[in-house]
Amino acid sequence: MQRKPRSAIPIAVAGLAVFAVTTGCDVSSPYSSAAGPSGMATMGTSDIGPALTAVRAFDLGQIVVDGGGFTIYRYDRDSANPPKSTCTGACAQQWKPVPAVATEHLTGLDQSLVGTLTRDDGTDQATLGGWPLYRYTKDEMPGETAGQGMAGAWFPITPRGEKVLKATDPGRSDAFGL
């Protein structure tokens, strides 16, 4: 009986899997906590409830995420002074307002920049730098930024309340202020 030669593909795939496990790669968490003691602690993907945390995203620099690691956005058609949300109805179904309770658990954010507003429907919403905060329902994984630049008005928010634009050259070491 003659043996068939083994394919190198399954061996290569197994080797990559071992590499990922032994090097501690966490493919579900593409950013690190900005507030950890070293600034490099990996943020998990478990939902710890409403919270706001400053993190460093690979391609965007500093952004804010919720307790589950999902990107938080601001909407340019809202108002920061005074804080006012214009995203209602169908908009608020796709762009979920961050509940005010999230302001009780902050990591890496200046408390003086964090606040709340009462929406037209009577619910309370978290704000940062006066901007109402949202989570995009089409972001399916923690760290995803599918809403970036949507309709020219939706942007991830920085820990200072500013909108995040894509880094012009994410390969440069100074693209993230390093």
HELIX and SHEET records of a PDB file:
HELIX    1   1 ALA A    8  THR A   23  1                                  16    
HELIX    2   2 ALA A   90  GLN A   94  1                                   5    
HELIX    3   3 ALA A  100  GLU A  104  5                                   5    
HELIX    4   4 GLN A  111  LEU A  113  5                                   3    
HELIX    5   5 MET A  150  GLY A  152  5                                   3    
SHEET    1   A 3 TYR A  31  SER A  33  0                                        
SHEET    2   A 3 LEU A  52  ALA A  57 -1                                        
SHEET    3   A 3 GLY A  61  ASP A  66 -1                                        
SHEET    1   B 3 TYR A  31  SER A  33  0                                        
SHEET    2   B 3 LEU A  52  ALA A  57 -1                                        
SHEET    3   B 3 LEU A 106  THR A 107  1                                        
SHEET    1   C 4 TRP A  95  PRO A  97  0                                        
SHEET    2   C 4 TYR A 134  TYR A 136 -1                                        
SHEET    3   C 4 ILE A  72  TYR A  75 -1                                        
SHEET    4   C 4 TRP A 154  PRO A 156 -1                                        
SHEET    1   D 2 SER A  79  ALA A  80  0                                        
SHEET    2   D 2 PRO A  83  LYS A  84 -1                                        
SHEET    1   E 3 VAL A 114  THR A 118  0                                        
SHEET    2   E 3 ASP A 124  LEU A 128 -1                                        
SHEET    3   E 3 TRP A 131  PRO A 132 -1                                        
END                                                                             
